[in-house]
Amino acid sequence: MENKEEFMNQAIELASESVLKSYGGPFGAIVVKDGKIVGRGQNKVTSTKDPTAHAEVVAIRDACKNLNTFLLTDCDLYASCEPCPMCFGAIYWARIKRVYYSATQHTASHFGFNDGWIYHEVALPIENRQVQFIPLLPEQGDVPFKIWDTKQNRIEY
């Protein structure tokens, strides 16, 4: 029988350890399948100099490696804090079934981890975003998709 609170406590412990050991921000996550932890992650953005090394992404990568798959359809994710937009995307791409979280994005924002501006940017028309998105060689961009479309032994996801 799963103990959701114990899994969440472990995610929170990973978050605390991340801060105490100077790995990165105060975030931890675990991936659980069939009542067993299959992936663990701590925020390691600053220690690895990798802006994508959020706890949820690290935990997803660990679970995928441990399970030898790129789909986590039968898994749950426990995050010490409500996932940011990047992690939200990774969760959906991994096809995780459920996400449990402890602190909210508002709590994170209070402590300087404000993701609200990213949510705002995504909703803006492309020409109004802070980061410029500039089409280049659009007539060639469909070539890899055409190759994909005709590949006989492709792996769908």
KEGUPA-9610 format. One record per residue (C-alpha): residue in three letters; x, y, z. Coordinates in steps of 0.25 Angstrom, whole numbers, padded with zeros to 4 digits, always signed. Each point is the difference from the previous one (the first is absolute). Example, Ala and Ser with C-alpha at 12.3 -4.5 7.8 and 13.67 -1.06 7.14 Angstrom:
# KEGUPA-9610
Ala+0049-0018+0031 Ser+0006+0014-0002 
# end
This chain:
# KEGUPA-9610
Met+0000+0000+0000 Glu+0005+0014-0004 Asn+0003+0010+0011 Lys-0002+0013-0008 Glu+0004+0008+0012 Glu+0013-0008+0002 Phe+0003+0002-0015 Met-0002+0015+0001 Asn+0008+0001+0013 Gln+0012-0006-0008 Ala-0002+0010-0011 Ile+0000+0011+0010 Glu+0013-0006+0007 Leu+0007+0000-0014 Ala-0004+0015-0001 Ser+0006+0003+0013 Glu+0013-0008-0003 Ser+0001+0007-0013 Val+0001+0014+0007 Leu+0009-0006+0012 Lys+0010-0006-0010 Ser+0000+0012-0009 Tyr-0005-0009-0012 Gly-0011+0011-0004 Gly-0013+0005+0004 Pro-0010-0005+0010 Phe-0006-0010-0009 Gly-0001-0016+0001 Ala-0008-0010-0008 Ile-0002-0015-0001 Val-0007-0009-0010 Val-0008-0012+0005 Lys-0005-0012-0007 Asp-0008-0011+0006 Gly+0003+0005+0014 Lys+0015+0001-0002 Ile+0010+0012-0002 Val+0006-0002-0014 Gly+0006+0014-0002 Arg+0005+0011+0009 Gly+0004+0014-0003 Gln+0005+0013+0007 Asn+0001+0014-0006 Lys+0015+0000-0005 Val-0001+0013-0009 Thr+0011+0007+0007 Ser+0009-0011+0003 Thr+0000-0006-0014 Lys-0002+0013-0007 Asp-0012-0006-0007 Pro-0013+0009+0000 Thr-0008-0013-0004 Ala+0005-0008+0013 His-0013+0003+0007 Ala-0003-0011+0010 Glu-0012-0005-0008 Val+0008-0001-0013 Val+0012-0007+0008 Ala-0010-0010+0006 Ile-0007-0003-0013 Arg+0014-0002-0007 Asp+0004-0010+0012 Ala-0013-0007-0001 Cys+0001-0002-0015 Lys+0014-0005+0001 Asn-0004-0010+0011 Leu-0012-0005-0007 Asn+0006+0000-0014 Thr-0011+0008-0006 Phe-0004+0014-0004 Leu-0014-0001+0004 Leu-0004+0000+0014 Thr-0015-0002-0002 Asp-0002-0009+0013 Cys+0008+0009+0009 Asp-0003+0011+0009 Leu+0009+0012+0004 Tyr+0001+0006+0013 Ala+0006+0014+0000 Ser+0003+0009+0012 Cys-0006+0012-0007 Glu-0010+0002-0011 Pro+0008-0003-0014 Cys+0005+0012-0008 Pro-0004+0001-0015 Met+0012-0007-0005 Cys-0002-0012+0010 Phe-0015+0001-0003 Gly+0004-0003-0015 Ala+0009-0011+0004 Ile-0011-0007+0008 Tyr-0009+0000-0011 Trp+0010-0005-0010 Ala+0004-0011+0009 Arg-0015-0003+0001 Ile+0000-0001+0016 Lys-0014-0003+0005 Arg+0000+0008+0013 Val+0008+0011+0006 Tyr-0001+0003+0015 Tyr+0006+0013+0005 Ser+0002+0007+0013 Ala+0004+0014-0001 Thr-0007+0009-0010 Gln+0005+0009-0011 His-0004+0011+0009 Thr+0009-0005+0011 Ala+0011-0001-0010 Ser-0002+0014-0005 His+0000+0006+0014 Phe+0014-0006+0002 Gly+0005+0005-0014 Phe-0003-0011-0009 Asn-0010+0007-0009 Asp-0005-0008-0012 Gly-0012+0009-0002 Trp+0007+0008-0011 Ile+0002-0013-0008 Tyr-0015-0003+0000 His-0002+0014-0004 Glu+0010-0001-0011 Val-0005-0013-0006 Ala-0014+0007-0001 Leu+0005+0011-0008 Pro+0000+0001-0015 Ile+0014-0004-0005 Glu+0004+0014-0005 Asn-0003+0006+0015 Arg+0009-0010+0007 Gln+0013+0005+0008 Val+0008-0010-0007 Gln-0001+0001-0015 Phe-0004-0012-0008 Ile+0004+0002-0015 Pro-0004-0010-0011 Leu+0012-0004-0008 Leu+0000-0009-0012 Pro-0015-0004+0002 Glu+0000-0007-0014 Gln+0010-0010+0005 Gly-0005-0002+0014 Asp-0010-0011-0005 Val+0011-0009-0006 Pro+0003-0008+0013 Phe-0015-0002+0002 Lys-0002-0005-0014 Ile+0012-0010+0003 Trp-0007-0004+0013 Asp-0013-0002-0007 Thr+0006-0010-0009 Lys+0009-0007+0010 Gln-0005-0015+0001 Asn+0006-0003+0014 Arg-0003+0013+0007 Ile-0003-0001+0015 Glu-0013+0009+0002 Tyr-0001+0008+0012 
# end
